[in-house]
Amino acid sequence: MSILEVQCLKKIYTTRFGGNRVQALADVSFSVEQGEYVAIMGESGSGKTTLLNILAALDKPTGGKILLEGKDLTTVKEKNLAAFRRENLGFVFQDFNLLDTFSLKDNIFLPLVLNGTSYEEMNERIRPIAVRLGISELLSKYPYEVSGGQKQRAAVARALITEPKLILADEPTGALDSKSTDSLLNVFSEINRDGQTIVMVTHSTKAASHAGRVLFIKDGVLFHQIYRGDSTNEQMYQKISDTLTLLATGGDRT
């Protein structure tokens, strides 16, 4: 069953005085199944970040539709967008987006506070998530007191605590060292095995090799896609590397 459907998505940016029109997305269509783990890759300027922003309801498309469980995100009224995002989407960013004046616990609680969730329920929700992510002993600490990997785990906890239909991750390993990257990718794989749907934009071949499917965007269109099938992470890494080489050298779309 498809949880997300992207239909004929287009995005054209126009300069303030209308002199230049830049087409960031030309005609992108794909679907994401419930419980799928999809990575989106492409060179800088390919349109992948624009695509993620539209999926996150942070930007409006020029044309096309985005359906989340059948509901068209493009029809959600501006005044209702923030609540819609909190209730349906979880976000993990490269720079963590944690508030330094809040403890990790309060950062994780923030979307539930904004939704008016009771303190008792918030505490019930955070316990199993904190145990799973290995941050139970860190909840009283502040972001500046913990490592980058621990910050990102707190960010993942914040994304999970709302029990979102879809997690959107933007370069989640971009600010992490190799050990923290491995740890985070293992966490993503674990929560995906439990049924969490994940869509991740990344430059990292290593990060993408953990996904079940990889979409490649080139010049605003879907260039190619790879399915994991029975491939190991190492085999996925090689397939992704080959496709990125094809992208960089101007190979034909397949």
N, C-alpha and C positions, 0 to 999 in steps of 0.2 A: 504493500500500500504506500503510495506517495504521500509524504508529509509536506513536501515543498515542490511546487511546480513553477518554473520560470518559463514564460511564454513570449517569444519574439521581443525580447527586451532591447530597448534602444535608449541611448543617452547622448544628447548633443548639448555641449556647453557653448554659450554665446557670450562674447565679451560685452562689457557694459554698454557700449554704443553700437553693438550689433555688427561690428566690422568683421569679426572672425568667428567662424563656427568650427568647433572641434568635436568630432564624433568619437566619444570614448567607448561606446558600445554600439555595434552595428545591428546585430540580430542574434541574440543569444537565447537559446532554449535548452533546458535540461530539467530533469526531475531528480529529487532525492528521496529515497525510500525511508520509511520508518526504521530507525536503528542503524542507518548507514553512516559511514565515516568517509567523508569526501574532502580531498585536498584540491585547491585551485592554485595553479601555477602560471607564470608568464613573466616575460621581461618587464622592466620598468616602463610604464606608459602603455602596457598592453590592455588595460581596462579592468584588471582583477580587483584593485582597491575600490574603484567606482562600483563594481558589481557587489562587493561586500557591503558598501555603504547603502546601496539600494535594498539589499536583502535585510539590512538592519533597520530599515525605515528611517535612515538618517538623511537620505536624499531621495528625490522623486525621479522616476524615469521619464524620458520624453515620450516613450511609447512602450506598449507591452504590458504584461501582468506578472505579478508575483503572488502565488496562492499558497498560504500556509494553512494546511488542513482545510482547504477549500475557500478560505477567506482571502479576498484580494487586498493586499497591504496598501495598494495605491489608492484605495477608496476610504481608508481610515482617516478621519478628520484630524487636522493638526492638533487640536486641543486634546485629543484622545491618544496621540501617538506615544507619549511617555509612558502612560499606563499600559498600553498595548505591549510595548517593549518589555516592561518589567514582568508582565504576566505570561509572556510567551517565549521570550528570548533570553539567553544567557550570553555574556560577553567576556572574552579573555583577550587582553591587549598586550602588545609588545612591551609597553612601558608600565604595565601593571595597573595604572590608574587608581592607586590607593591613596587615601588621604592621610598625610603624615601626622595630623593632629588627632586621628582616631586610632585606637588599638586595632589589631588584626580582627579581633572579634567584632568590634563595632563596624569595621569596613565590610565584613561579611554580612552583617545584619542589615546594612543600609537599604538594599532594595526591599526587604521585608518591612522595615520601618516605614518606608515611603508608601507601602501597600496597606499600612495599618494593622499588621500582624501582631498578635499579642506576644509579650515577652516570653511567656511560658512556651508557646509554640515555637518561637525562634530558638530557644534553648534546646527543645526536643529535636529540632531539625539539624542544628549544628553539630551535635555530639557524634553521630555516626559518620558525618562527612569529615569532621576534623580527625577522627581516628583513622579513617581510610586514607586521608592525605598526609598523615603523620605530622599534624600541626597542633595537636591537642595541648601540648606543653607551651605553645608559642602564642596562644590566643590573647594573652594580656600584654604582649609586647607590641611596640609600635613599628611601622614599616622601616624606619631608619635603624632599628635594632636587629634586623634579620637579614639574611642573605637574599640575593636575587631569586634563587630557586625557591626559597621559602615564601617570598613575596608572591611569586607566580602561583604557588600552591594555594595561598590565601585568595588570590584572584579567581582561581578555579572553584574554590569553595563558594565564593560569592556568586559565581555563575550557576552553580549547582543548587544552591539553597532555595531558589525560587521554583525548583522542579520544572525547568523550562522544556518546551517542546523541541527547541533547537538551540544548540550552542554554536555561536559564531566566534571563531578565533582568528585574530589578525596578527600574523607573525609571532605566535606565542613563544617561540624559542629564540627570537631575535636578540634578546638582551641577556641570554643565559650562557654560562660556560658549558663545556661538553658533558660534564657529569650531571649538571642540573637539567640539561636538555634531555639526556637519556631518561632521567627520573620522570620528567614531565610527560614525555612521550609514552612511557609505560603507564602513567596515570590515565592519559587520554585513551589508550587502548583498553584499559580495565573498565573505565566508565562506559566506553562504547560497547564492550562485551555484555554489560548489564542492560543495554538497550538504549543508551543515550545517543541521539542523533547529533553528529558534529559536522560542521562545514568550516574548513580552515584554509585561509589564504597564507601562502608561505613562499619564500624564496629558497627554503632549505630542502634539498633533495632528501636528506636524512629524515626530516620531519614528514615529508610527503610519503616516504616509503613505508610509513606505519599505517597509512590510510587504506581503505578497501577499494577506493577508486580515485584516480587523479584526473582532473580536467585541466586542459591547457588552453589558455586564452592568448590569442595573437591578433593584434590590430582590431580589437573590439569584437572578435568572433571566436566561437569555439573551434579550436584548431584540431584537437585530438583528445582522446581519453583512453586511459588504461584501467583495466579491471585487475584486481589482485588475483582472483581465482585461487589456485593452490600455491602461488608464488611465495617464497620467503621474503623477509624484509630486504635481504641482500639482492635477491633477484628483482624485486620491485625497484630498488635503488638503481640497478643497471638499466632497467627499462626506462625509468624516468630520465636518467642521464642521456640515454640515446635520443629520447624525444626532445630534450632541451637542446641538444646539439643540432638536431634537425631544425628546431625553431630558430636558433642563432644563425644557421647557415642558409636560411631561406628555403628550406625544403618544402615540398608540396604538402598540402593539407591532406590528411588521411582519414 
